[in-house]
Amino acid sequence: MQRLYDFLRRHPMWVDGFWALVLFGVSVVGGAAQEQARRADLPVAAVPITLLLCLVIALRRRMPEKMLLLAAGVGVAQLITDVAVLPGDFAMLVIVYTVAAEGARWASRFALAGGLAAAPLAQLRWPAEHTGTAGNLALMVLQTVPFALAWVLGDSIRTRRAYFAQLEERAARLEKEREAQAKVAVAAERARIARELHDVVAHNVSVMVVQADGAAYVLDTAPDQAKKALETISSTGRQALAEMRRLLGVLRTGEHQEAGEYVPQPDVRQIEDLVEQCRGSGLPVDFKIEGTPRPLPSGVELTAYRIVQEALTNTRKHGGPGAGASVRLVYFDDGLGLLVEDDGKGAPHELYEEGGYDGRGHGLIGMRERVGMVGGTLDAGPRPGGGFRISALLPLKPAH
């Protein structure tokens, strides 16, 4: 049954053709019976008029406007040839409904006007016998009502279809917007992970390289110091792997990871551990906190940690031998201030101007992006007396 229904939906002309044949048979039989009751011959023009009205039914959905004009012409021909109302005139009701539902706007208005005029013209052309003026007027009104109802029903169907089409269009647009937002979110998340990986790898690998060089240098003369350096390399490598596992874990789909596999996200409290790690790798760091520490938004916590981490990494990379650094955290009423300075030779000019050169300088680019994401400001550049200076101000809101 469902297949038959789908077939009929795909071939509406077959359905309309079937009803056209039915209407033709009813028109011929009914017209003959009507004329026999009147004891008169069926007008010759009745047959072609009936055929044309059946054609209107058969082609109403393929050519609604043309079939409306054909129905109007047939109606005029009926008036001229004195072919009284036939069962085939039911096609006029059908075409009025069809045009109101699917036709052009001008055709819909024409169908309404023609439908309202059809009944009065027919009543004037063929008035009811033995009926007074009042009776003819009443019949005229009653015959007009079906045409008005057919047009109203068709226009309601048109409005309903337009409403559903608008809903479908809106749903499709919203779906496209959601897809676009999802792509933007994915790109932003990948950029965030790239910055995180850069910070993790750059900091920890630089510590490991310094410790490895130191261990190789004192391996024969001071085995204890070499052993301590190797232990630092081991712990730093484990920490790097743990952080990388946490970051890469968000890229995995369809896997249920235990919470214990990932280390917590770094925060301001771990900056002191970071400073101790740098001191252990041979970089003198002076660390000081001013103001009253308090809970911060997680984004600000991570941003502060990564800025200090990247700044100390840059000091080890570019500061040269014997360089020292200082880290200041200042809690203001409405912000957290960060100041990281070193007394080394400083980074090359190209690495902090307009994003670096030759693919380098991504650490400072990542700093600026992080600070911008939390609505803060960043200033990075050489110190007047030598060395490098990075200062940032991160806006604060009380954590609830």
C-alpha positions in Angstrom: 0.0 0.0 0.0 2.8 2.4 0.8 4.4 1.7 -2.6 1.2 2.5 -4.3 0.9 5.8 -2.3 4.5 6.7 -3.2 3.9 6.0 -6.9 0.8 8.1 -6.9 2.7 11.0 -5.3 5.4 10.8 -7.9 2.8 10.7 -10.7 0.0 13.1 -9.8 -1.2 13.4 -13.4 -2.2 9.8 -13.4 -4.5 10.6 -10.4 -5.9 13.7 -12.1 -6.4 11.7 -15.4 -8.4 9.1 -13.5 -10.7 11.6 -11.9 -11.0 13.4 -15.3 -12.4 10.1 -16.8 -14.7 9.7 -13.8 -16.0 13.2 -14.2 -16.5 12.7 -18.0 -18.6 9.6 -17.4 -20.6 11.3 -14.7 -21.1 14.3 -16.9 -22.3 12.3 -19.9 -24.7 10.1 -17.9 -25.9 12.9 -15.7 -26.3 15.3 -18.6 -28.3 12.8 -20.6 -30.5 12.0 -17.7 -31.1 15.7 -17.0 -32.1 16.4 -20.6 -34.2 13.3 -20.7 -36.0 14.5 -17.7 -36.6 17.8 -19.5 -37.6 15.8 -22.6 -35.1 17.6 -24.7 -32.0 16.6 -26.7 -28.5 17.1 -25.3 -26.9 20.1 -26.9 -24.2 19.3 -29.4 -21.8 21.7 -27.7 -22.2 19.9 -24.4 -19.8 17.1 -25.4 -16.8 19.3 -26.3 -17.5 21.5 -23.3 -17.4 18.5 -21.1 -14.2 17.2 -22.7 -12.5 20.5 -22.1 -13.6 20.6 -18.5 -12.2 17.1 -18.0 -9.0 18.3 -19.6 -8.9 21.1 -17.0 -9.0 18.4 -14.3 -6.3 16.3 -16.0 -3.8 19.1 -16.4 -4.6 21.3 -13.5 -1.4 20.7 -11.6 0.9 20.9 -14.6 -0.5 24.1 -16.1 -2.7 25.7 -13.5 -2.8 29.2 -15.0 -3.6 28.0 -18.5 -6.2 25.6 -17.2 -7.8 28.5 -15.3 -8.1 30.5 -18.5 -9.4 27.4 -20.4 -12.1 27.0 -17.7 -13.1 30.6 -17.9 -13.3 30.3 -21.7 -15.5 27.2 -21.4 -17.8 29.0 -19.0 -18.2 31.9 -21.4 -18.9 29.3 -24.2 -21.6 27.7 -22.0 -23.3 31.0 -21.6 -23.2 31.7 -25.4 -24.3 28.2 -26.5 -26.9 27.9 -23.8 -25.5 24.7 -22.4 -27.0 24.6 -18.9 -25.0 23.7 -15.8 -23.5 20.2 -16.2 -21.8 17.9 -13.6 -18.5 18.7 -15.5 -18.7 22.3 -14.2 -17.4 20.8 -10.9 -14.0 21.3 -12.7 -14.4 25.0 -12.1 -14.4 24.5 -8.4 -11.3 22.3 -8.6 -9.3 24.7 -10.7 -10.2 27.6 -8.4 -8.8 25.6 -5.5 -5.7 24.5 -7.5 -4.8 28.0 -8.6 -5.3 29.5 -5.2 -3.0 26.9 -3.7 -0.3 26.6 -6.4 -0.8 29.2 -9.1 0.6 32.7 -9.6 -0.9 35.6 -7.5 -2.6 37.2 -10.5 -4.2 33.8 -11.3 -5.4 33.4 -7.8 -7.1 36.8 -7.8 -8.6 36.1 -11.2 -9.9 32.7 -9.9 -11.5 34.4 -6.9 -13.2 37.0 -9.1 -14.3 34.5 -11.7 -15.6 32.1 -9.0 -17.7 34.8 -7.3 -19.1 35.9 -10.7 -19.9 32.3 -12.0 -22.9 31.6 -9.9 -24.7 35.0 -10.5 -24.1 34.7 -14.3 -25.4 31.2 -14.3 -28.5 32.1 -12.3 -29.2 35.1 -14.6 -28.8 32.9 -17.7 -30.8 30.0 -16.4 -33.1 31.2 -13.6 -35.1 28.6 -11.7 -38.6 28.1 -12.8 -41.5 28.8 -10.5 -39.2 30.8 -8.2 -39.5 34.4 -7.4 -36.7 37.0 -7.3 -36.0 36.4 -3.7 -35.6 32.7 -4.3 -33.2 33.3 -7.2 -31.1 35.6 -5.1 -30.9 33.0 -2.4 -29.9 30.3 -4.9 -27.3 32.7 -6.2 -25.8 33.2 -2.8 -25.8 29.4 -2.1 -24.1 28.6 -5.4 -21.4 31.3 -4.7 -20.5 29.9 -1.3 -18.7 26.7 -2.7 -16.5 28.8 -5.0 -15.5 31.1 -2.1 -14.8 28.1 0.1 -12.7 26.5 -2.6 -10.6 29.6 -3.0 -10.2 30.1 0.8 -9.1 26.4 1.2 -6.5 26.7 -1.6 -5.1 30.0 -0.3 -4.8 28.4 3.2 -2.9 25.5 1.7 -0.6 28.0 0.0 0.0 29.9 3.2 0.7 26.7 5.1 3.2 25.5 2.5 5.0 28.8 2.5 5.2 28.7 6.3 6.7 25.2 6.3 9.1 26.1 3.5 10.2 29.1 5.6 10.7 26.8 8.6 12.7 24.4 6.6 14.8 27.2 5.2 15.4 28.5 8.7 16.3 25.1 10.0 18.7 24.6 7.1 20.3 28.0 7.8 20.6 27.3 11.5 22.2 23.9 10.6 24.8 25.6 8.4 25.5 28.2 11.1 25.9 25.4 13.7 28.3 23.6 11.3 30.2 26.9 10.8 30.4 27.5 14.5 31.5 24.0 15.1 34.3 24.4 12.5 35.4 27.7 14.2 35.3 26.0 17.6 37.4 23.1 16.3 39.9 25.5 14.8 40.1 27.5 18.0 40.6 24.4 20.0 43.3 23.1 17.7 45.1 26.5 18.0 44.8 26.3 21.8 46.2 22.8 21.9 49.0 23.9 19.6 49.9 26.7 22.0 49.7 24.4 24.9 52.0 21.9 23.2 54.4 24.6 22.2 54.6 25.7 25.8 55.0 22.2 27.2 57.6 21.1 24.7 59.6 24.3 24.6 59.9 24.6 28.3 60.5 21.0 29.3 62.8 20.2 26.4 64.9 23.3 27.1 65.2 22.2 30.7 66.2 18.7 29.6 68.8 20.0 27.1 70.4 22.2 29.7 70.5 19.4 32.3 71.8 16.9 29.7 74.6 19.3 28.7 75.5 19.9 32.3 75.5 16.1 33.0 77.8 15.4 30.1 80.1 18.2 31.2 80.5 16.9 34.8 80.0 13.2 34.2 83.6 12.3 34.9 84.5 15.0 37.5 81.3 15.1 39.5 79.2 12.0 39.2 76.8 13.1 41.9 75.9 16.3 40.1 75.5 14.3 36.8 73.2 11.9 38.6 71.1 14.8 40.0 70.9 16.3 36.5 69.7 12.9 35.0 67.1 12.7 37.7 65.9 16.2 36.8 65.8 15.1 33.1 63.7 12.1 34.1 61.2 14.0 36.2 60.9 16.8 33.6 60.3 14.3 30.8 57.6 12.5 32.9 55.9 15.9 33.6 56.0 16.8 29.9 54.5 13.4 28.9 51.8 13.8 31.5 50.8 17.2 30.2 51.0 16.1 26.5 48.8 13.1 27.4 46.2 15.5 28.9 46.3 17.8 25.9 46.1 15.0 23.3 43.4 13.3 25.2 40.9 15.9 24.2 41.5 14.9 20.5 40.5 11.3 21.1 36.9 10.4 20.3 34.9 7.4 21.3 37.4 6.5 24.1 36.5 6.6 27.7 39.6 7.9 29.6 40.0 7.7 33.3 40.4 11.0 35.1 43.6 9.8 36.7 45.4 9.6 33.4 45.5 13.4 33.0 47.3 15.9 35.2 45.4 18.9 36.4 45.5 22.1 34.4 48.4 24.3 35.5 47.4 27.3 37.7 49.1 30.2 39.5 50.0 28.1 42.5 52.2 25.9 40.3 54.3 28.9 39.2 56.4 28.5 42.4 57.1 24.9 41.4 58.0 26.1 37.9 60.4 28.6 39.4 62.0 25.9 41.5 62.4 23.7 38.5 64.2 26.5 36.6 66.4 27.1 39.6 67.2 23.4 39.6 68.2 23.6 35.9 70.8 26.3 36.7 68.8 29.5 36.0 68.7 31.9 39.0 65.2 33.1 39.5 63.9 35.7 42.0 60.2 35.1 42.7 57.9 37.4 44.7 54.1 37.7 45.2 52.6 41.1 46.1 49.0 41.6 47.2 46.6 39.1 48.6 46.4 35.8 46.6 42.8 34.7 45.8 41.0 32.3 43.5 41.1 33.3 39.8 39.1 32.3 36.8 40.6 29.1 35.3 41.5 30.9 32.0 43.4 33.6 33.9 45.2 30.9 36.0 46.4 29.0 32.9 47.3 32.2 31.0 49.5 33.5 33.9 51.2 30.1 34.3 52.0 29.8 30.5 53.3 33.4 30.3 55.8 32.8 33.1 56.7 29.4 31.6 57.3 30.9 28.1 59.2 33.9 29.5 61.6 31.7 31.5 62.0 29.4 28.5 63.0 32.4 26.4 65.5 33.5 29.1 67.2 30.1 28.9 67.2 30.2 25.1 68.3 33.8 24.5 69.7 35.1 27.8 73.1 33.5 27.4 75.4 32.1 30.1 75.1 33.7 33.6 71.7 35.2 32.9 69.3 35.5 35.8 65.5 36.3 35.9 62.9 37.7 38.3 59.2 36.9 38.4 56.7 39.2 40.1 53.0 38.5 40.6 50.9 41.4 41.8 47.3 41.0 42.9 45.4 44.3 42.2 41.7 44.8 43.1 40.7 44.3 39.5 43.6 42.5 37.9 46.6 40.3 38.1 49.9 41.8 37.1 52.8 39.7 35.8 56.4 41.0 35.3 59.2 38.7 34.1 62.6 40.2 33.5 66.1 38.9 32.9 69.5 40.5 32.7 70.8 38.4 29.7 71.6 39.6 26.2 67.9 39.4 25.2 66.1 38.0 22.2 66.9 39.1 18.6 64.8 42.1 17.5 62.9 40.1 14.9 61.6 37.6 17.4 59.3 40.1 19.2 58.4 42.4 16.2 55.3 41.4 14.2 55.3 37.7 15.0 59.0 36.9 14.3 60.7 35.9 11.1 61.3 32.6 9.3 58.6 30.8 11.2 60.1 31.6 14.6 58.8 33.8 17.5 55.7 31.6 18.1 56.1 31.8 21.9 55.4 35.6 22.0 52.6 35.2 19.5 51.1 32.6 21.8 51.4 34.9 24.7 49.6 37.7 22.9 46.8 35.4 21.9 46.4 34.0 25.4 46.3 37.5 26.9 43.9 38.7 24.3 41.5 35.8 25.0 41.1 36.9 28.6 40.9 40.6 27.7 44.3 41.6 29.1 47.3 43.5 27.8 50.8 42.4 27.1 54.1 44.3 26.6 57.3 42.6 25.5 60.6 44.1 24.6 64.2 44.7 25.6 65.1 46.4 28.9 66.9 49.8 28.8 69.8 48.4 30.8 70.0 45.1 28.9 68.1 41.9 29.0 64.4 41.3 28.2 61.2 42.3 29.9 57.6 40.9 29.7 54.7 42.5 31.5 51.1 41.6 31.4 47.9 42.7 33.0 45.1 40.2 33.2 41.6 41.4 34.3 40.1 39.6 37.3 36.6 38.6 38.3 36.0 36.9 41.6 35.7 33.1 41.2 32.5 31.6 42.5 
